[in-house]
Amino acid sequence: MPTSEKIKGPASYFPSIEKKYGQPIAHWLTLVSQREDMKHMEIVAWLKSEHGLGHGHANAIVAHVLAAKKK
């Protein structure tokens, strides 16, 4: 019997981000990946001001991208 593990961490926000903002999560991940010249909270502020994301959603996307770059 397959068990469905609950998604944890920043990725747990992805379904609601896609639903609320009408873009696939790949769109947001690509935008953030292109902001290598900015710090975490600068990117969060940019997503909020330029794209209208809420703080939690913006923070989740940025945290996910930056964590993946550390691996």
Secondary structure, DSSP 8 states (H G I E B T S, - for coil): --------GGGGGHHHHHHHHSS-HHHHHHHHHT-TTS-HHHHHHHHHHHH---HHHHHHHHHHHHHHHH-
